[in-house]
Amino acid sequence: MLHRALATTDHPRGWRDYVVPQCWDAFTPENHAVWDLLFARQVELLGSRVVTPFLDGIDLLRLSHPGVPDLDELNAILEPRTGWRTVAVTGLVPDDIFFAMLGERVFPVGNFIRAREQLDYLEEPDCFHDLFGHIPMLADDDFAKMVEHVGRLGGAAIAAGHGELVARIYWHSVEFGLAREGGELKILGAGLASSFGEAHFSLESDAVERLPFSVPRAVRTAYRNDVFQPLYLVSDSVESTVEEILGTRADDLLAIE
Ligand SMILES: [Fe+2]
């Protein structure tokens, strides 16, 4: 989610108005087969190139179970663990709604999956991106706390007219961040973990810049959502970024120039 420029916030609805039934029974055998294909090739592609809490989350949440996950079954494991739960939505939600959801430990998941003919091209995030990319890290206590905090910061920043500042923090950590772990460069962000093309590119390409993550640098660094990233921010460790973001207040962001 949050794969596009800031949308208008001029709407009278609350986040619950965007929630729809997942209608798991409506997924076809072909839909489930596409999930299985995406899951198998992405797990093989990632190997150990992704941070350990992500791999732990895949196991804890039993995401290797065949077929598109049933959100009720997933929530029955996730919610007792970290207080996060998933809800189904029909597509991208406005940023203020998205941040409001995160602030209440609710993660929106598209109620659709890409077609086999579009395995590597997505106009907007589908349930494979949302579930495979994002949910494993939400089974990690500290990261789960951090994403909730990002949601609350986002709400405050939007209210102050600067939602883009928190969108950039989210982008450069939760969505497209890299992180060091045991001296190795690893994938942290969901947009990379769930991408067949950009996962290796982000780690191995000589054509991109990689700079150390910090909140001020993230806030100052605009991003593109329509191409592979030309710049990745690299956390010294998942823990250090969690700590830095959790220690950030909305007033701190507005003071960054
Ligand atoms: Fe995402």
Boltz pocket constraint, residues with backbone or C-beta under 6 A from the ligand:
constraints:
  - pocket:
      binder: B
      contacts: [[A, 1], [A, 2], [A, 125], [A, 129], [A, 130], [A, 133], [A, 134], [A, 175], [A, 190], [A, 191]]
      max_distance: 6.0
